[in-house]
């Protein structure tokens, strides 16, 4: 039932039977192995680098119409194979099958949107000072790119980088998440079947630090894209910077939520409960610090707790499951530590608070903590799980100061029925993305990215290709 896993180098698939080193892939709902993943040797990495460099020499000259055609076919194949891909995601990552299907559908949209937008990578003509001079700019692909993608959205995070690079005329080597690899293998097969020439896309696996060191320092590589934690992102950015390589970094966050007393408090609580349970809270833009106006505090908590209390936790393949397991056993221990430390600081657990046992899987229930002090660890560090710390505020400028006090700046949320408040808070929140009264980010046509320690550059929207293109200025005297 679980697909066979492989690497993909220079148009050829390499299975676990063909390599010396492999690792087990576990189902987080059971804790049991479901597959074997091949690891790349240094020779494999060098073959991928050589293949990507060779392919770039011809791919960079292809017509945008040809690139568009292939990306359109990628979108079509993703939709055709949605069910099998979604099942694989649920088996190795854990999210409910309905969420996995949504992830595949969103990935297909990214391929489709980039297929359109890559036909519109324009330069410009600049009016000259001398009428005998013609001066203009052109956009050119940067070259061979390497990408490193996370386990929480294994298809969506990988395909964003793939379609931007391929659409821009670059070639790529991608190391996906060893914990949830099936979606990336499925994407390799899709690009292969869509007619992408050998070497344009290569997939490798291995020990992350070893693979990244080898690839990032290679003189062949000109661009590094990473989605993951802040500490690892800083290490990779420093490594790339030492070699003057361009980077796109989408790093961690700790998304503040500001609920004002003039908001539709019941609707806000319901929307936020749904966002918090999504992927068991393992979402970089999940609401994770809840600041609720003191006049709305008790009403918000009542609806919020009631909504999360009804969430069915279980194996993502079961039809009635609304929240699956955490991806790793270590995440369960991390959630318990966050809860215990917050309670020691004076918080109260209104819901959940203890790991679920007996299934063999990595389950932690939706948990709501009230009256959490700003000094508690969970208010300072991203929990990346289904634990929601809720605290009060009374003054707008004070809550903005608290929301902006951390080094993170990815996503944020505002709930208010006052246009004046919405604009003031949106303008003053230090975040790359602001949601007002709903969740409206991460669409193919909109930029996705953070500021401060949450990264640099954007994926999605017209900004998507910027990290994969050089601007060349040409001045001609006739």
C-alpha positions in Angstrom: 0.0 0.0 0.0 2.9 2.4 0.7 4.8 3.3 -2.5 8.4 2.2 -3.3 10.9 4.9 -2.5 13.8 6.0 -4.7 16.3 8.7 -5.6 16.1 10.3 -9.0 19.3 11.3 -10.7 19.8 12.3 -14.4 16.4 10.9 -15.4 16.9 7.5 -13.6 15.2 6.1 -10.5 17.5 4.5 -7.9 15.8 2.3 -5.3 16.9 1.2 -1.9 18.0 -2.1 -3.3 20.6 -0.3 -5.4 22.5 1.6 -2.6 24.5 0.7 0.4 22.8 2.9 3.0 19.1 3.1 3.7 16.8 4.2 6.5 13.4 3.1 7.7 10.3 5.3 7.2 7.8 5.1 10.0 4.0 5.6 10.1 3.5 8.1 12.9 0.0 6.7 13.6 1.5 3.3 14.6 5.2 3.9 15.1 6.0 1.0 12.7 8.2 0.9 9.6 6.4 1.1 6.3 9.3 1.7 3.8 13.0 1.8 3.0 14.6 5.1 1.8 17.8 5.0 -0.1 20.6 7.4 1.0 22.9 9.1 -1.6 26.6 8.5 -1.5 29.0 11.4 -2.3 29.3 9.8 -5.7 25.5 10.0 -6.1 25.6 13.7 -5.1 28.4 14.4 -7.6 26.4 12.6 -10.4 23.4 14.8 -9.5 25.5 18.0 -9.7 27.0 17.0 -13.0 23.6 16.1 -14.5 22.1 19.4 -13.3 24.9 21.4 -14.8 24.8 19.6 -18.1 21.0 19.9 -18.3 21.2 23.6 -17.5 23.2 24.4 -20.6 20.3 23.4 -22.8 17.3 24.0 -20.5 18.1 27.7 -20.0 17.6 28.2 -23.7 14.2 26.5 -24.0 11.2 28.5 -24.9 9.0 29.7 -22.0 6.2 28.0 -23.9 7.9 24.6 -23.6 8.5 25.1 -19.9 4.9 26.2 -19.5 3.7 23.1 -21.4 5.6 20.8 -19.0 4.4 22.5 -15.9 0.8 22.3 -17.1 1.3 18.6 -17.5 2.7 18.4 -14.0 -0.5 19.9 -12.7 -2.6 17.5 -14.7 -0.7 14.4 -13.5 -0.8 15.6 -9.9 -4.6 15.8 -10.0 -4.8 12.4 -11.8 -2.7 10.8 -9.1 -4.1 12.7 -6.2 -5.5 9.8 -4.2 -2.4 7.7 -4.2 -0.2 10.6 -3.4 -2.5 11.7 -0.6 -2.6 8.3 0.9 1.2 8.2 0.9 1.4 11.6 2.7 -1.0 10.4 5.4 0.9 7.2 5.9 4.3 8.7 6.4 3.5 12.2 7.7 0.3 11.5 9.6 -2.2 14.2 8.6 -5.8 13.3 7.9 -6.4 12.0 4.3 -8.7 15.0 3.6 -5.9 17.4 4.4 -3.5 15.4 2.3 -5.9 15.7 -0.7 -6.1 19.5 -0.2 -2.3 19.6 -0.1 -2.0 17.8 -3.5 -4.7 20.0 -5.0 -2.8 23.1 -3.8 0.4 21.8 -5.3 -1.3 21.3 -8.7 -2.4 25.0 -8.5 1.2 26.1 -7.9 2.3 24.2 -11.0 -0.5 25.6 -13.1 0.0 29.2 -11.9 3.8 29.0 -12.6 3.1 27.5 -16.0 1.2 30.7 -16.8 3.6 33.2 -15.1 6.8 31.8 -16.5 5.6 33.0 -19.9 5.7 36.5 -18.6 9.2 36.9 -17.3 9.9 40.3 -18.9 12.8 42.6 -19.2 12.4 46.3 -19.9 13.7 49.1 -22.2 15.2 52.1 -20.3 15.1 55.5 -22.1 18.7 56.5 -22.9 20.4 59.8 -22.4 22.1 59.5 -25.8 19.6 58.9 -28.7 22.2 56.7 -30.4 22.2 54.3 -27.4 19.7 51.5 -26.8 19.7 50.2 -23.2 17.6 47.4 -21.8 17.5 44.6 -19.2 16.9 40.9 -19.6 16.2 38.3 -17.0 18.3 35.1 -17.1 18.1 31.9 -15.0 20.7 31.8 -12.2 21.9 28.3 -12.9 21.8 25.1 -10.8 19.8 25.3 -7.6 19.6 23.2 -4.5 16.6 23.0 -2.3 15.9 21.5 1.1 12.2 20.9 2.1 10.4 20.0 5.3 8.3 17.1 6.5 5.1 18.9 7.4 3.9 19.7 3.9 6.1 17.3 1.9 4.5 17.9 -1.5 3.5 21.5 -1.3 6.8 22.8 0.0 8.8 20.9 -2.6 6.6 21.7 -5.6 6.8 25.5 -4.9 10.6 25.4 -5.3 10.5 22.9 -8.2 8.1 24.9 -10.4 9.7 28.3 -9.7 13.2 26.9 -10.7 12.0 25.0 -13.7 9.8 27.8 -14.9 12.7 30.3 -14.6 14.9 28.0 -16.7 17.1 26.7 -13.9 17.8 23.1 -13.0 17.5 21.7 -9.5 18.7 19.1 -7.0 16.2 18.7 -4.1 16.6 16.9 -0.8 13.2 16.3 0.6 12.2 15.2 4.1 13.5 11.7 5.0 10.6 11.3 7.5 7.9 11.8 4.9 9.4 11.1 1.5 6.7 9.6 -0.6 5.2 12.8 -2.0 8.6 14.0 -3.3 9.2 10.6 -5.0 5.7 11.0 -6.5 6.7 14.5 -7.8 9.9 13.1 -9.4 7.7 10.5 -11.3 5.3 13.3 -12.3 8.1 15.5 -13.7 9.6 12.5 -15.5 6.3 11.5 -17.1 5.5 15.2 -18.0 8.6 15.1 -20.3 11.1 17.2 -18.3 14.5 16.4 -19.8 17.0 14.2 -17.7 19.1 16.2 -15.2 16.7 19.2 -14.9 15.3 17.7 -11.7 17.2 15.5 -9.3 16.1 14.0 -6.0 18.5 12.8 -3.3 18.2 11.7 0.3 20.6 11.3 3.2 21.9 12.8 6.4 20.8 16.4 6.1 24.1 18.0 7.4 26.2 15.9 5.1 24.1 16.4 2.0 23.8 20.2 2.5 27.5 20.7 3.1 28.4 18.8 -0.1 25.8 20.5 -2.3 25.9 24.1 -1.0 29.7 24.3 -1.2 29.9 22.9 -4.7 31.0 25.5 -7.3 28.3 24.2 -9.6 25.4 25.5 -7.4 24.3 29.1 -7.7 21.2 29.2 -5.6 20.0 27.7 -2.3 16.4 27.5 -1.2 15.4 26.2 2.3 12.2 25.8 4.3 12.7 24.7 7.9 13.9 25.8 11.3 15.6 29.1 12.1 18.8 27.6 13.4 19.3 25.3 10.4 18.3 28.2 8.0 21.0 30.4 9.6 23.6 27.8 9.2 22.8 27.2 5.5 22.5 31.0 4.8 26.0 31.4 6.4 27.4 28.5 4.3 25.9 29.9 1.1 27.0 33.5 1.9 30.6 32.3 2.3 30.4 31.2 -1.3 28.4 34.2 -2.5 25.3 32.2 -3.4 21.8 33.5 -3.5 19.3 32.2 -0.9 15.6 32.0 -0.3 14.8 31.2 3.3 11.3 30.4 4.7 12.0 29.8 8.3 10.1 29.3 11.5 7.6 31.6 13.1 5.5 32.1 16.2 2.3 33.6 14.8 0.6 36.1 17.1 -3.2 36.3 17.1 -4.9 39.5 18.2 -8.6 39.2 18.9 -10.2 42.6 19.7 -13.4 43.0 21.7 -15.3 44.5 18.7 -14.6 41.3 16.6 -17.2 38.6 16.0 -15.6 36.7 18.9 -17.5 33.4 18.3 -16.5 33.3 14.6 -12.9 34.1 15.5 -12.7 31.3 18.0 -14.2 28.8 15.6 -11.9 29.8 12.7 -8.8 29.7 14.9 -9.7 26.3 16.4 -9.8 24.9 12.9 -6.5 26.5 12.0 -4.9 25.2 15.2 -6.0 21.6 14.7 -4.8 21.6 11.0 -1.9 19.2 10.6 -1.9 18.8 14.4 -0.5 22.4 14.7 2.6 21.4 12.7 2.3 24.4 10.4 4.8 27.3 10.2 2.0 29.8 9.9 -0.3 28.2 12.5 -1.8 30.6 15.1 0.5 30.0 18.1 0.3 33.0 20.5 -3.3 34.1 21.3 -3.8 37.6 22.6 -7.5 38.2 23.4 -9.0 41.5 24.6 -9.9 41.2 28.3 -13.6 42.1 27.5 -13.8 39.1 25.0 -11.5 36.7 26.9 -14.0 34.4 28.5 -16.3 34.3 25.5 -13.5 33.4 23.2 -12.1 30.6 25.5 -15.6 29.1 25.9 -16.1 28.7 22.1 -12.5 27.9 21.4 -12.3 25.0 23.9 -15.7 23.7 22.9 -14.6 23.5 19.2 -11.3 21.8 19.9 -13.0 19.4 22.4 -15.0 17.9 19.5 -12.0 17.1 17.4 -11.5 13.4 16.7 -7.8 12.4 17.0 -6.7 9.3 15.3 -5.1 7.6 12.3 -5.4 9.9 9.4 -6.7 7.1 7.1 -9.8 6.8 9.2 -12.7 8.7 7.7 -13.8 10.4 11.0 -10.3 11.6 12.0 -10.0 15.3 12.2 -6.5 15.5 13.6 -3.7 13.0 13.1 -0.5 12.2 15.1 2.5 14.3 15.5 5.2 13.4 13.0 7.8 12.2 15.5 7.9 10.8 19.0 10.2 13.6 20.0 7.4 16.1 19.2 5.2 14.5 21.8 7.8 14.9 24.5 8.3 18.5 23.3 4.6 19.3 23.7 4.5 17.8 27.2 7.5 20.0 28.2 5.8 23.1 26.9 2.6 22.4 28.8 4.4 21.4 32.1 6.6 24.5 32.0 3.6 26.8 31.3 1.6 25.3 34.2 4.6 25.8 36.5 4.6 29.5 35.4 1.0 29.9 36.4 -1.0 28.8 33.4 -4.1 26.5 33.6 -4.8 23.7 31.2 -8.4 24.0 30.2 -8.3 21.2 27.6 -5.8 18.3 27.0 -2.3 18.7 28.4 -1.2 15.1 28.4 0.0 12.7 25.6 -2.4 10.1 24.4 -1.2 6.6 25.1 -2.1 3.1 24.1 -2.1 3.3 20.3 1.7 3.0 19.7 1.5 6.2 17.6 2.7 9.7 18.3 -0.5 11.4 19.5 -1.0 14.6 21.6 -4.5 16.0 21.9 -5.6 19.6 21.2 -4.6 21.6 24.3 -5.6 25.0 25.5 -3.7 26.9 28.2 -5.2 30.0 29.7 -3.6 32.9 31.6 -0.2 32.1 30.2 2.4 34.7 31.2 4.6 36.2 28.5 7.6 34.7 30.2 6.5 31.1 29.7 8.6 29.2 27.2 5.6 28.5 24.9 5.2 32.3 24.4 8.8 32.6 23.4 9.4 29.5 21.3 7.3 28.1 18.4 5.5 25.0 19.8 4.8 23.5 16.3 2.1 21.4 17.7 -1.6 21.4 18.9 -1.0 23.5 22.1 -2.6 27.0 22.2 -1.5 29.5 24.8 -4.1 32.2 25.5 -3.5 35.4 27.4 -5.2 38.8 27.8 -4.6 42.3 26.6 -6.3 45.7 27.1 -4.3 48.2 25.1 -3.6 48.1 21.4 -0.1 49.6 21.4 0.9 47.4 24.3 -0.3 44.2 22.6 1.5 45.2 19.4 4.7 45.6 21.5 4.2 42.1 22.9 3.4 40.6 19.5 6.5 42.2 18.0 8.8 41.4 20.9 10.1 38.1 19.4 12.7 37.7 16.6 10.1 35.9 14.4 8.1 37.6 11.7 6.3 35.1 9.5 2.5 35.1 9.8 0.0 37.0 12.0 -3.7 37.2 12.6 -6.1 40.1 13.5 -9.8 39.8 14.3 -11.7 43.1 14.5 -14.8 44.7 12.9 -13.1 48.1 13.0 -11.4 49.1 9.7 -9.4 51.7 11.5 -8.0 49.0 13.9 -7.4 46.5 11.2 -5.3 49.0 9.2 -3.4 50.3 12.2 -2.5 46.8 13.5 -1.7 45.4 10.0 0.6 48.3 9.4 2.4 47.9 12.7 2.7 44.1 13.0 6.2 43.0 12.2 5.3 40.1 10.0 5.6 39.1 6.4 2.0 38.2 6.2 -1.1 39.4 8.0 -4.5 37.7 8.0 -7.5 39.9 8.9 -10.7 38.1 10.0 -9.8 34.9 8.1 -6.9 32.8 6.7 -6.0 34.2 3.4 -2.3 33.3 2.7 -0.3 30.6 0.9 -2.2 30.8 -2.4 -0.3 30.2 -5.6 -0.8 33.8 -6.8 0.3 35.5 -3.5 3.8 36.0 -2.0 4.6 33.7 0.9 7.6 34.7 3.1 8.7 36.3 6.4 10.9 39.0 7.9 13.4 39.1 10.7 14.5 35.6 11.8 11.6 34.1 9.8 13.6 34.4 6.5 14.2 36.3 3.3 12.6 36.1 -0.1 9.1 35.0 -1.2 7.6 31.9 -2.8 4.4 32.3 -4.8 3.0 35.4 -6.6 5.0 37.4 -9.1 7.8 37.5 -6.6 8.3 33.7 -6.9 10.8 33.9 -9.8 12.9 36.7 -8.4 15.2 34.3 -6.5 15.9 32.2 -9.6 16.7 35.0 -12.1 19.6 37.4 -12.7 19.0 40.8 -14.1 21.4 41.7 -17.0 21.7 45.3 -18.2 22.7 45.7 -21.9 23.7 49.1 -23.4 24.3 49.3 -27.2 25.7 52.2 -29.2 24.6 52.1 -32.8 
